[in-house]
Amino acid sequence: MRTEDYHMTKAVILALTSVWMALFGLAAPVQANQGLQADQGSQLLRFQVYLDDEPIGEHSFRIASIGDTKRVSSRAAFDVDFLFINAYRYRHNSSEVFRDGCLQEIRATTDDNGKAYKVEGIADGGRLRIQDQYGVDSVPGCVMTFAYWNPDFLQQPRLLNPQTGELEQVTVQRKGRDRIQVVDGRELPAERFALTTDELVIDLWYNDDMGWVGLESDTGKGRRIIYRRL
């Protein structure tokens, strides 16, 4: 199996942010035994990440709410081993600030198997100024990242990729009631959605009590990336 076969597609980098997501991007109610922090208005969401059935790492999101402002930090660390050799390594760190659901500031760094990315953005006068390794862009209106933690992001026609700084056109389809397995083996009832970009389809699950609980997407190489809520 070639090392490049492990290259992570957007299904993973989008969950980063951020969001997920995001924590990943955010914030449906979470039960106390599922990560609600002692300080009021703060949540911690953690996901075990799998490549097919193989655990490869964790993606966590910390969301702090102060009035109409949410501060979200996310960390992702994935390692894929093959024959006792680290064939793929991924690290992502993101800090995002949202006000009334709109992105006000973002700082994100990514190491995608040795390739470095950096994205910074700040809202100014009704526009979001975004700087990445290729230059500076200015985007009008309310911008959101792939904030999986916040079901409101499913209403957006475009989303900011926190790894590349690109705006991506998306469509969302409600798939109806389903069941999803979390890390401890429980199966939870959840609403399922399919988010489609130009390159892939990302399935997302939301439980009435816990919010975002699962993600699954094809890598484009015949394997599946899976997020299960810890």
C-alpha positions in Angstrom: 0.0 0.0 0.0 1.5 3.3 -1.0 2.0 6.2 1.4 0.0 8.6 -0.8 -3.0 6.2 -0.4 -3.3 7.6 3.1 -3.6 11.2 2.1 -6.5 12.7 4.0 -9.2 14.2 2.0 -11.4 17.2 2.9 -13.7 15.0 5.0 -11.0 15.0 7.6 -9.7 18.6 7.3 -13.2 20.0 7.4 -14.0 18.2 10.5 -11.2 20.0 11.9 -12.3 23.1 12.7 -13.0 23.1 13.4 -14.9 22.1 13.3 -16.4 19.6 13.5 -15.3 20.6 13.9 -15.7 21.6 15.5 -15.7 21.7 17.6 -15.4 21.1 16.4 -17.9 24.5 15.4 -20.8 24.4 17.9 -23.0 24.0 20.2 -25.9 21.7 20.8 -26.6 20.8 24.4 -24.4 18.1 25.9 -25.2 15.9 28.8 -22.9 16.3 31.9 -21.4 12.8 31.6 -20.6 13.6 28.0 -18.2 16.5 28.5 -20.0 19.5 29.9 -17.4 21.4 31.9 -17.8 22.8 35.4 -17.4 26.4 34.2 -20.8 27.5 32.8 -21.0 27.9 29.1 -18.1 25.7 28.3 -18.2 22.4 26.4 -15.6 19.8 25.4 -16.4 17.4 22.6 -14.1 14.5 21.8 -14.2 12.0 18.9 -12.2 8.9 18.2 -11.3 8.8 14.6 -11.0 5.6 12.5 -9.8 4.7 9.0 -12.3 2.0 8.3 -12.1 -0.1 11.6 -8.6 1.1 12.6 -8.3 3.8 15.2 -5.9 6.5 13.9 -6.3 9.3 16.4 -8.6 11.9 18.1 -10.2 15.2 17.3 -11.4 17.4 20.1 -13.3 20.7 20.3 -13.6 23.1 23.2 -16.4 25.6 23.0 -16.7 28.6 25.4 -19.8 30.7 25.2 -19.9 34.3 26.5 -23.1 36.1 25.6 -23.6 36.0 21.8 -19.9 35.0 21.3 -18.4 31.5 21.0 -14.7 30.8 21.2 -13.9 27.4 19.7 -10.5 25.6 19.7 -10.0 22.3 18.0 -7.1 19.9 17.9 -6.7 16.9 15.6 -3.9 14.3 15.7 -3.9 11.3 13.3 -1.3 8.7 12.7 -1.6 5.8 10.2 1.0 3.0 10.5 1.8 0.4 8.0 4.2 -2.5 8.8 5.3 -0.7 12.0 6.2 2.4 10.0 4.3 5.7 10.4 2.9 6.1 6.8 0.9 9.2 7.4 0.9 11.9 10.0 -1.7 14.7 10.4 -1.8 17.6 13.0 -4.3 20.4 13.0 -4.9 23.3 15.5 -7.6 25.9 15.1 -8.9 28.8 17.1 -12.2 30.4 15.9 -14.4 33.2 17.3 -18.1 33.4 16.3 -20.6 36.1 17.0 -24.3 35.6 16.3 -23.2 32.5 14.4 -20.8 34.4 12.0 -17.1 33.9 12.0 -15.2 36.9 13.4 -11.7 35.5 13.7 -9.8 32.4 12.8 -6.2 31.2 13.3 -5.4 27.7 12.0 -2.2 25.7 11.4 -2.0 22.3 9.8 0.8 19.7 9.2 -0.6 17.4 6.5 2.1 14.7 6.4 4.8 17.3 6.1 3.0 19.9 4.1 2.3 23.0 6.2 -0.8 25.2 6.0 -1.7 28.4 7.8 -4.9 30.3 7.7 -5.8 33.6 9.4 -8.9 35.6 9.1 -10.6 38.6 10.8 -14.0 40.3 10.2 -14.0 43.9 9.3 -16.9 46.1 8.1 -19.2 43.2 7.0 -16.5 41.2 5.3 -14.1 38.5 6.4 -10.5 39.1 5.4 -8.7 35.7 4.9 -5.0 35.2 4.5 -3.5 31.8 3.5 -0.2 30.7 1.9 -1.4 32.0 -1.5 -2.5 35.5 -0.6 -5.3 37.5 0.9 -9.0 37.4 0.0 -12.0 39.4 1.3 -15.4 37.7 1.5 -18.7 39.5 2.1 -21.5 38.5 4.4 -21.8 35.9 7.2 -19.2 33.2 6.9 -19.1 29.9 8.8 -16.6 27.1 8.8 -17.4 23.4 8.7 -18.7 23.9 12.2 -20.2 20.4 12.7 -21.0 21.1 16.4 -23.5 23.8 15.4 -26.4 22.3 13.4 -27.1 25.8 12.1 -24.1 25.5 9.8 -26.2 23.0 7.8 -28.2 25.9 6.4 -25.2 27.5 4.8 -24.7 27.4 1.0 -20.9 27.9 1.4 -18.4 27.1 4.1 -14.8 28.1 4.9 -12.3 25.3 4.9 -10.0 26.1 7.9 -7.1 24.2 6.5 -6.9 25.7 3.0 -8.7 29.0 3.5 -11.0 28.1 0.5 -14.8 28.8 0.4 -16.6 25.7 -0.6 -20.1 25.4 -2.1 -22.1 22.8 -0.3 -25.6 21.3 -0.3 -27.3 19.5 2.5 -29.9 16.8 2.5 -31.9 15.5 5.5 -31.8 11.7 5.5 -34.2 11.1 8.4 -34.0 9.2 11.7 -31.2 6.7 12.1 -29.0 5.1 14.8 -25.3 5.7 15.3 -22.7 3.9 17.4 -20.5 5.8 19.8 -17.2 4.6 21.2 -18.6 2.9 24.3 -20.6 0.6 22.1 -24.0 2.2 22.6 -26.3 2.9 19.7 -28.0 6.2 19.8 -31.0 7.5 17.9 -30.0 10.4 15.7 -31.0 12.6 12.8 -28.8 12.0 9.8 -27.7 14.6 7.2 -25.7 14.3 4.0 -23.4 17.3 3.3 -22.1 17.3 -0.3 -19.1 19.3 -1.6 -17.7 19.3 -5.1 -15.5 16.3 -4.2 -17.3 14.1 -1.6 -20.3 13.4 0.6 -20.0 13.7 4.4 -22.7 12.0 6.5 -23.4 13.6 9.9 -25.5 12.4 12.9 -27.1 14.6 15.6 -28.7 13.2 18.8 -31.5 15.2 20.5 -29.6 15.3 23.8 -25.9 15.2 22.9 -25.8 17.1 19.6 -23.2 16.0 17.1 -22.3 12.4 17.6 -20.9 11.0 14.4 -19.4 11.6 11.0 -18.5 9.3 8.1 -17.1 9.9 4.6 -15.3 8.2 1.8 -11.6 9.1 1.4 -11.9 8.8 -2.3 -9.6 5.8 -2.3 -12.0 3.1 -1.2 -11.7 3.6 2.5 -13.8 5.4 5.1 -13.1 8.1 7.6 -15.3 7.7 10.7 -15.8 9.9 13.8 -17.3 8.3 16.9 -18.2 10.4 19.9 -16.3 9.6 23.1 
